[in-house]
Amino acid sequence: MTKVKLNLASGSSQERELVTAFNYADVKYVIFDGESTGSMGLPIILVGKEVVGKVVGITDAEEWKNTKECLKKIIAGEKVDYAKVGSELDADDIYYRQLTLPIASFDVLKSSYVEPEEAPQAEKVVDETPVFEQINPEDISINPISNVEPVTAQDLNAEPVFTPDTTPVVPQVSPQVEAQINAEDPVGPTFNDFKPLEDAPKADNNYDVLKEEFMKAAEKLFDDLYKKINHND
């Protein structure tokens, strides 16, 4: 059985064993073991009520009647709203009314009491909703853009002008091909293979002389060409 320390208004204190406690009509009633017996040897209980953390006596007749009816329900096995009582309370000097019970009823009253557990403390829910800072439109400053030419409807309807690329395209020759071209000997007559026409006999409109000179030069040209070809082989 739970022990409760009662601090009396007179300054003294006493410890009482709690028999039961219950709520009825928004009032908490507390019953302690009187630790004494009546004239017939029956146990005595002390019945009071807790008001704002202080145990006081029941003086109203109707309230006392209702309190005894609740005790009968508990002894009969009916469910009531049991209440939790602190380990230390203030109390009036006369904080109870005595009541004698049969031993069996007293035992049922003690064994039926179930001290309610404290409700678990609700977890603090953290609001993770993002907070958006309110912006005053008057605090927003917009710098005007300068040096911007206005666009007219004529500009939007104008056809695009394409300027052709006139950069000359230079064919790229790989270094290997260029080296092969430079390494080969020139084929065919060179400028030095021809004799200047000044060496020919001067004759105005002498066709035969010019023809003979040309044939000799051509013959020599083909001879040199033939020698070069055979030499390269």
Secondary structure, DSSP 8 states (H G I E B T S, - for coil): --EEEEEETTS-EEEEEEEEEEEETTEEEEEEEEEEE-TTS-EEEEEEEEETTEEE----HHHHHHHHHHHHHHHTT---EE----SEEEE-SS--EEEE--HHHHHHHHHH------------------------GGG-------S-----HHHHHS----------------HHHHHHHHHS---S--GGGS--GGGS---TT-HHHHHHHHHHHHHHHHHHHHHHHHHH-
